[in-house]
Amino acid sequence: MSLLKIAGGERKGFRLKVPRGTKPTSSFMRKVIFDTLGSLVEGRRVLELFAGSGALSLEALSRGASSAVMVDISRASFLAIRDNIRHLRYGDRAEVFKSDSIKFLRKLDENFDLILADPPYDYEHYDVLLKELRRVVSPEGIVILEVSSRMELKPDKWGFRIWKEKKGGDTRVYFLVPVD
């Protein structure tokens, strides 16, 4: 297992376990994401899909998010996230579920303010993912979607518009907001 550090907030510098085989968001891109969001993280309910180590949600909690739900299908990721939650003492504000992200979304009957999704670059189900994300994002919410820098997303067909778009290395990050 490799290690990542929380970059900001109350738990800055705390180390996180990262399971083998995961593609964690680089420190640079995590900084870009949270610098872009700024104070918009505070008090938000966070959902992280394809969570890996839970680094994005745990970073959000460190920066003032009210709660976080993390979802990953991998047992190794589930166990690493559970350990990271315990290590950071966020057990009262964070939950982790071992599940396929689409199946988890389909069962959700609540909304989230900040949704973070970092599917594998070869992911093929964006149509279904974005349709389900539109259903569970709160009206003032933001979806942060990490994709390959080669992928161009046209989110309007799912009821989103691009608020911001950032690139770094082989990663493109879309900040999507719902539209009526």
ChimeraX commands (.cxc) that place a marker at each C-alpha (Angstrom):
marker #1 position 0.00,0.00,0.00 radius 0.5
marker #1 position 1.18,3.47,-0.83 radius 0.5
marker #1 position 0.37,6.57,1.19 radius 0.5
marker #1 position -1.23,9.93,0.45 radius 0.5
marker #1 position -1.48,12.94,2.72 radius 0.5
marker #1 position -4.45,15.17,3.45 radius 0.5
marker #1 position -3.46,18.52,1.88 radius 0.5
marker #1 position -5.59,21.00,3.83 radius 0.5
marker #1 position -7.98,21.68,6.67 radius 0.5
marker #1 position -8.15,20.29,10.20 radius 0.5
marker #1 position -6.46,16.97,9.34 radius 0.5
marker #1 position -3.76,18.42,7.05 radius 0.5
marker #1 position -0.73,16.15,6.90 radius 0.5
marker #1 position -2.56,12.99,8.04 radius 0.5
marker #1 position -1.55,9.97,5.97 radius 0.5
marker #1 position -4.08,7.81,4.11 radius 0.5
marker #1 position -3.78,4.19,3.06 radius 0.5
marker #1 position -4.08,3.65,-0.68 radius 0.5
marker #1 position -4.81,0.09,-1.84 radius 0.5
marker #1 position -2.72,-1.45,-4.62 radius 0.5
marker #1 position -4.25,-1.22,-8.05 radius 0.5
marker #1 position -6.07,2.06,-7.44 radius 0.5
marker #1 position -5.38,5.24,-9.39 radius 0.5
marker #1 position -5.54,7.92,-6.72 radius 0.5
marker #1 position -6.17,11.49,-7.75 radius 0.5
marker #1 position -2.76,13.17,-7.85 radius 0.5
marker #1 position -1.87,15.67,-5.12 radius 0.5
marker #1 position -1.78,18.34,-7.83 radius 0.5
marker #1 position -5.33,17.56,-9.05 radius 0.5
marker #1 position -6.69,17.31,-5.49 radius 0.5
marker #1 position -5.25,20.79,-4.86 radius 0.5
marker #1 position -6.81,22.07,-8.12 radius 0.5
marker #1 position -10.20,20.60,-7.15 radius 0.5
marker #1 position -10.25,22.03,-3.65 radius 0.5
marker #1 position -8.77,25.40,-4.65 radius 0.5
marker #1 position -11.55,25.65,-7.25 radius 0.5
marker #1 position -14.25,24.73,-4.73 radius 0.5
marker #1 position -12.85,26.91,-1.94 radius 0.5
marker #1 position -15.46,27.58,0.74 radius 0.5
marker #1 position -18.15,25.74,-1.28 radius 0.5
marker #1 position -17.05,22.55,0.55 radius 0.5
marker #1 position -18.09,23.82,3.99 radius 0.5
marker #1 position -21.25,22.24,5.36 radius 0.5
marker #1 position -21.79,20.11,2.26 radius 0.5
marker #1 position -23.01,16.50,2.16 radius 0.5
marker #1 position -20.48,14.58,0.06 radius 0.5
marker #1 position -20.82,11.40,-2.00 radius 0.5
marker #1 position -17.70,9.83,-3.51 radius 0.5
marker #1 position -18.03,7.10,-6.13 radius 0.5
marker #1 position -15.16,4.86,-7.27 radius 0.5
marker #1 position -13.64,6.06,-4.00 radius 0.5
marker #1 position -10.40,4.04,-3.97 radius 0.5
marker #1 position -8.80,5.36,-0.76 radius 0.5
marker #1 position -11.54,7.89,0.02 radius 0.5
marker #1 position -8.95,10.68,-0.30 radius 0.5
marker #1 position -11.31,13.16,-1.98 radius 0.5
marker #1 position -14.10,12.75,0.59 radius 0.5
marker #1 position -11.70,12.72,3.51 radius 0.5
marker #1 position -10.07,15.88,2.14 radius 0.5
marker #1 position -13.56,17.44,1.91 radius 0.5
marker #1 position -14.31,16.47,5.53 radius 0.5
marker #1 position -10.99,17.96,6.63 radius 0.5
marker #1 position -12.01,21.18,4.87 radius 0.5
marker #1 position -15.41,21.45,6.55 radius 0.5
marker #1 position -17.86,19.17,4.74 radius 0.5
marker #1 position -20.60,18.00,7.11 radius 0.5
marker #1 position -20.65,14.32,6.08 radius 0.5
marker #1 position -19.37,11.90,3.46 radius 0.5
marker #1 position -20.47,8.63,1.92 radius 0.5
marker #1 position -17.83,6.67,0.01 radius 0.5
marker #1 position -18.54,3.82,-2.41 radius 0.5
marker #1 position -16.16,1.37,-4.06 radius 0.5
marker #1 position -16.67,-2.15,-5.38 radius 0.5
marker #1 position -13.22,-3.37,-4.31 radius 0.5
marker #1 position -12.83,-5.13,-0.98 radius 0.5
marker #1 position -9.28,-3.73,-0.64 radius 0.5
marker #1 position -10.62,-0.20,-1.16 radius 0.5
marker #1 position -13.49,-0.77,1.28 radius 0.5
marker #1 position -11.03,-1.91,3.98 radius 0.5
marker #1 position -8.56,0.93,3.28 radius 0.5
marker #1 position -11.34,3.55,3.43 radius 0.5
marker #1 position -12.69,2.06,6.66 radius 0.5
marker #1 position -9.19,2.25,8.17 radius 0.5
marker #1 position -8.72,5.82,6.90 radius 0.5
marker #1 position -12.03,6.91,8.43 radius 0.5
marker #1 position -10.99,5.40,11.76 radius 0.5
marker #1 position -7.47,6.88,11.61 radius 0.5
marker #1 position -8.84,10.38,10.92 radius 0.5
marker #1 position -11.54,9.93,13.59 radius 0.5
marker #1 position -14.39,10.68,11.17 radius 0.5
marker #1 position -16.55,7.71,12.16 radius 0.5
marker #1 position -19.40,10.02,13.19 radius 0.5
marker #1 position -19.40,11.86,9.82 radius 0.5
marker #1 position -18.35,9.24,7.25 radius 0.5
marker #1 position -19.63,5.93,5.90 radius 0.5
marker #1 position -18.20,3.49,3.39 radius 0.5
marker #1 position -20.08,0.96,1.26 radius 0.5
marker #1 position -18.72,-1.92,-0.80 radius 0.5
marker #1 position -20.87,-1.71,-3.91 radius 0.5
marker #1 position -20.94,-1.07,-7.63 radius 0.5
marker #1 position -21.44,2.69,-8.03 radius 0.5
marker #1 position -24.39,2.45,-10.45 radius 0.5
marker #1 position -26.22,-0.09,-8.27 radius 0.5
marker #1 position -25.62,2.12,-5.24 radius 0.5
marker #1 position -26.93,5.22,-7.03 radius 0.5
marker #1 position -30.05,3.41,-8.20 radius 0.5
marker #1 position -30.97,2.58,-4.59 radius 0.5
marker #1 position -30.36,6.12,-3.29 radius 0.5
marker #1 position -33.38,8.16,-2.27 radius 0.5
marker #1 position -31.50,11.19,-0.94 radius 0.5
marker #1 position -29.59,14.10,-2.47 radius 0.5
marker #1 position -25.98,15.18,-2.05 radius 0.5
marker #1 position -24.46,18.64,-2.40 radius 0.5
marker #1 position -21.03,17.59,-3.62 radius 0.5
marker #1 position -20.53,14.40,-5.65 radius 0.5
marker #1 position -17.03,13.24,-6.55 radius 0.5
marker #1 position -16.58,10.52,-9.17 radius 0.5
marker #1 position -13.29,9.17,-10.50 radius 0.5
marker #1 position -14.15,6.13,-12.64 radius 0.5
marker #1 position -11.41,4.13,-14.37 radius 0.5
marker #1 position -10.30,5.76,-17.63 radius 0.5
marker #1 position -11.70,2.79,-19.60 radius 0.5
marker #1 position -15.14,3.19,-17.97 radius 0.5
marker #1 position -17.97,2.67,-20.48 radius 0.5
marker #1 position -21.17,3.58,-18.62 radius 0.5
marker #1 position -21.12,7.39,-18.53 radius 0.5
marker #1 position -24.66,7.57,-19.93 radius 0.5
marker #1 position -26.11,5.68,-16.98 radius 0.5
marker #1 position -23.74,7.28,-14.46 radius 0.5
marker #1 position -24.60,10.85,-15.43 radius 0.5
marker #1 position -28.33,10.09,-15.59 radius 0.5
marker #1 position -28.22,8.71,-12.02 radius 0.5
marker #1 position -25.96,11.53,-10.79 radius 0.5
marker #1 position -28.47,14.09,-12.09 radius 0.5
marker #1 position -31.17,12.37,-10.04 radius 0.5
marker #1 position -29.23,12.50,-6.74 radius 0.5
marker #1 position -27.40,15.85,-6.93 radius 0.5
marker #1 position -29.11,18.61,-4.94 radius 0.5
marker #1 position -30.43,21.60,-6.95 radius 0.5
marker #1 position -27.46,23.76,-5.81 radius 0.5
marker #1 position -25.04,20.85,-5.92 radius 0.5
marker #1 position -21.85,20.22,-7.86 radius 0.5
marker #1 position -20.63,17.01,-9.51 radius 0.5
marker #1 position -16.87,16.71,-9.90 radius 0.5
marker #1 position -16.09,14.12,-12.56 radius 0.5
marker #1 position -12.52,13.02,-13.34 radius 0.5
marker #1 position -11.91,11.54,-16.78 radius 0.5
marker #1 position -9.06,11.00,-19.22 radius 0.5
marker #1 position -7.78,14.27,-20.69 radius 0.5
marker #1 position -8.66,12.81,-24.11 radius 0.5
marker #1 position -12.36,12.60,-23.24 radius 0.5
marker #1 position -14.66,15.48,-24.19 radius 0.5
marker #1 position -17.92,15.54,-22.27 radius 0.5
marker #1 position -21.12,17.21,-23.47 radius 0.5
marker #1 position -23.18,17.09,-20.25 radius 0.5
marker #1 position -26.25,19.05,-21.38 radius 0.5
marker #1 position -28.10,15.91,-22.51 radius 0.5
marker #1 position -28.09,14.74,-18.86 radius 0.5
marker #1 position -29.25,18.07,-17.42 radius 0.5
marker #1 position -25.86,19.51,-16.45 radius 0.5
marker #1 position -23.77,22.43,-17.57 radius 0.5
marker #1 position -20.02,22.77,-17.16 radius 0.5
marker #1 position -19.30,25.31,-14.41 radius 0.5
marker #1 position -15.51,24.83,-14.62 radius 0.5
marker #1 position -13.11,22.50,-16.38 radius 0.5
marker #1 position -9.50,21.85,-15.34 radius 0.5
marker #1 position -6.75,19.79,-16.96 radius 0.5
marker #1 position -3.55,18.37,-15.54 radius 0.5
marker #1 position -1.38,15.67,-17.07 radius 0.5
marker #1 position -3.62,12.90,-18.41 radius 0.5
marker #1 position -6.61,14.03,-16.32 radius 0.5
marker #1 position -9.52,16.33,-17.07 radius 0.5
marker #1 position -11.83,17.39,-14.24 radius 0.5
marker #1 position -15.33,18.61,-14.98 radius 0.5
marker #1 position -17.27,20.64,-12.40 radius 0.5
marker #1 position -20.89,20.08,-13.39 radius 0.5
marker #1 position -23.94,21.89,-12.05 radius 0.5
marker #1 position -27.55,20.84,-12.63 radius 0.5
marker #1 position -29.82,22.87,-14.89 radius 0.5
marker #1 position -33.61,22.75,-15.15 radius 0.5
marker link #1:1,2 radius 0.2
marker link #1:2,3 radius 0.2
marker link #1:3,4 radius 0.2
marker link #1:4,5 radius 0.2
marker link #1:5,6 radius 0.2
marker link #1:6,7 radius 0.2
marker link #1:7,8 radius 0.2
marker link #1:8,9 radius 0.2
marker link #1:9,10 radius 0.2
marker link #1:10,11 radius 0.2
marker link #1:11,12 radius 0.2
marker link #1:12,13 radius 0.2
marker link #1:13,14 radius 0.2
marker link #1:14,15 radius 0.2
marker link #1:15,16 radius 0.2
marker link #1:16,17 radius 0.2
marker link #1:17,18 radius 0.2
marker link #1:18,19 radius 0.2
marker link #1:19,20 radius 0.2
marker link #1:20,21 radius 0.2
marker link #1:21,22 radius 0.2
marker link #1:22,23 radius 0.2
marker link #1:23,24 radius 0.2
marker link #1:24,25 radius 0.2
marker link #1:25,26 radius 0.2
marker link #1:26,27 radius 0.2
marker link #1:27,28 radius 0.2
marker link #1:28,29 radius 0.2
marker link #1:29,30 radius 0.2
marker link #1:30,31 radius 0.2
marker link #1:31,32 radius 0.2
marker link #1:32,33 radius 0.2
marker link #1:33,34 radius 0.2
marker link #1:34,35 radius 0.2
marker link #1:35,36 radius 0.2
marker link #1:36,37 radius 0.2
marker link #1:37,38 radius 0.2
marker link #1:38,39 radius 0.2
marker link #1:39,40 radius 0.2
marker link #1:40,41 radius 0.2
marker link #1:41,42 radius 0.2
marker link #1:42,43 radius 0.2
marker link #1:43,44 radius 0.2
marker link #1:44,45 radius 0.2
marker link #1:45,46 radius 0.2
marker link #1:46,47 radius 0.2
marker link #1:47,48 radius 0.2
marker link #1:48,49 radius 0.2
marker link #1:49,50 radius 0.2
marker link #1:50,51 radius 0.2
marker link #1:51,52 radius 0.2
marker link #1:52,53 radius 0.2
marker link #1:53,54 radius 0.2
marker link #1:54,55 radius 0.2
marker link #1:55,56 radius 0.2
marker link #1:56,57 radius 0.2
marker link #1:57,58 radius 0.2
marker link #1:58,59 radius 0.2
marker link #1:59,60 radius 0.2
marker link #1:60,61 radius 0.2
marker link #1:61,62 radius 0.2
marker link #1:62,63 radius 0.2
marker link #1:63,64 radius 0.2
marker link #1:64,65 radius 0.2
marker link #1:65,66 radius 0.2
marker link #1:66,67 radius 0.2
marker link #1:67,68 radius 0.2
marker link #1:68,69 radius 0.2
marker link #1:69,70 radius 0.2
marker link #1:70,71 radius 0.2
marker link #1:71,72 radius 0.2
marker link #1:72,73 radius 0.2
marker link #1:73,74 radius 0.2
marker link #1:74,75 radius 0.2
marker link #1:75,76 radius 0.2
marker link #1:76,77 radius 0.2
marker link #1:77,78 radius 0.2
marker link #1:78,79 radius 0.2
marker link #1:79,80 radius 0.2
marker link #1:80,81 radius 0.2
marker link #1:81,82 radius 0.2
marker link #1:82,83 radius 0.2
marker link #1:83,84 radius 0.2
marker link #1:84,85 radius 0.2
marker link #1:85,86 radius 0.2
marker link #1:86,87 radius 0.2
marker link #1:87,88 radius 0.2
marker link #1:88,89 radius 0.2
marker link #1:89,90 radius 0.2
marker link #1:90,91 radius 0.2
marker link #1:91,92 radius 0.2
marker link #1:92,93 radius 0.2
marker link #1:93,94 radius 0.2
marker link #1:94,95 radius 0.2
marker link #1:95,96 radius 0.2
marker link #1:96,97 radius 0.2
marker link #1:97,98 radius 0.2
marker link #1:98,99 radius 0.2
marker link #1:99,100 radius 0.2
marker link #1:100,101 radius 0.2
marker link #1:101,102 radius 0.2
marker link #1:102,103 radius 0.2
marker link #1:103,104 radius 0.2
marker link #1:104,105 radius 0.2
marker link #1:105,106 radius 0.2
marker link #1:106,107 radius 0.2
marker link #1:107,108 radius 0.2
marker link #1:108,109 radius 0.2
marker link #1:109,110 radius 0.2
marker link #1:110,111 radius 0.2
marker link #1:111,112 radius 0.2
marker link #1:112,113 radius 0.2
marker link #1:113,114 radius 0.2
marker link #1:114,115 radius 0.2
marker link #1:115,116 radius 0.2
marker link #1:116,117 radius 0.2
marker link #1:117,118 radius 0.2
marker link #1:118,119 radius 0.2
marker link #1:119,120 radius 0.2
marker link #1:120,121 radius 0.2
marker link #1:121,122 radius 0.2
marker link #1:122,123 radius 0.2
marker link #1:123,124 radius 0.2
marker link #1:124,125 radius 0.2
marker link #1:125,126 radius 0.2
marker link #1:126,127 radius 0.2
marker link #1:127,128 radius 0.2
marker link #1:128,129 radius 0.2
marker link #1:129,130 radius 0.2
marker link #1:130,131 radius 0.2
marker link #1:131,132 radius 0.2
marker link #1:132,133 radius 0.2
marker link #1:133,134 radius 0.2
marker link #1:134,135 radius 0.2
marker link #1:135,136 radius 0.2
marker link #1:136,137 radius 0.2
marker link #1:137,138 radius 0.2
marker link #1:138,139 radius 0.2
marker link #1:139,140 radius 0.2
marker link #1:140,141 radius 0.2
marker link #1:141,142 radius 0.2
marker link #1:142,143 radius 0.2
marker link #1:143,144 radius 0.2
marker link #1:144,145 radius 0.2
marker link #1:145,146 radius 0.2
marker link #1:146,147 radius 0.2
marker link #1:147,148 radius 0.2
marker link #1:148,149 radius 0.2
marker link #1:149,150 radius 0.2
marker link #1:150,151 radius 0.2
marker link #1:151,152 radius 0.2
marker link #1:152,153 radius 0.2
marker link #1:153,154 radius 0.2
marker link #1:154,155 radius 0.2
marker link #1:155,156 radius 0.2
marker link #1:156,157 radius 0.2
marker link #1:157,158 radius 0.2
marker link #1:158,159 radius 0.2
marker link #1:159,160 radius 0.2
marker link #1:160,161 radius 0.2
marker link #1:161,162 radius 0.2
marker link #1:162,163 radius 0.2
marker link #1:163,164 radius 0.2
marker link #1:164,165 radius 0.2
marker link #1:165,166 radius 0.2
marker link #1:166,167 radius 0.2
marker link #1:167,168 radius 0.2
marker link #1:168,169 radius 0.2
marker link #1:169,170 radius 0.2
marker link #1:170,171 radius 0.2
marker link #1:171,172 radius 0.2
marker link #1:172,173 radius 0.2
marker link #1:173,174 radius 0.2
marker link #1:174,175 radius 0.2
marker link #1:175,176 radius 0.2
marker link #1:176,177 radius 0.2
marker link #1:177,178 radius 0.2
marker link #1:178,179 radius 0.2
marker link #1:179,180 radius 0.2
view
